[in-house]
Amino acid sequence: MSANALLDGAVVYYAAGGRWSPHLADALVAVTEAEAAGLETARLAAEAAGAVVEPEIAAVATDDAGRLVPSHVREKIRALGPTVRRDLGPQAAGEHLHVSL
């Protein structure tokens, strides 16, 4: 599940312990129906609490190295950061090297 942080708008991912992380690798992944239902419950709670902006459950896959890769183009862009400034966001830190476009 991804969202935007309330204070600075940064992309964040729902992680273990109910926390939000700026790293896609930390995101909880639902494999079973029960896990998906749990993420949906967490999404609704985050939305109601106003903890983040527009939480959305998004599909991911894993690459050959076992790293998470967003399945949808919108989420790939969100994972990389600004598309016009490669010196900002996760791509500036080299995190884009494992997100296939």
Stockholm file with secondary structure:
# STOCKHOLM 1.0

chainA/1-101         MSANALLDGAVVYYAAGGRWSPHLADALVAVTEAEAAGLETARLAAEAAGAVVEPEIAAVATDDAGRLVPSHVREKIRALGPTVRRDLGPQAAGEHLHVSL
#=GR chainA/1-101 SS CEEEETTTCCEEEEBGGGCEESCGGGBCCCCSHHHHHHHHHHHHHHHHHTSEEEEECCCEEECTTSCEEESSHHHHHHHHCCSSCTTSHHHHTTGGGGCCC
#=GC SS_cons         CEEEETTTCCEEEEBGGGCEESCGGGBCCCCSHHHHHHHHHHHHHHHHHTSEEEEECCCEEECTTSCEEESSHHHHHHHHCCSSCTTSHHHHTTGGGGCCC
//
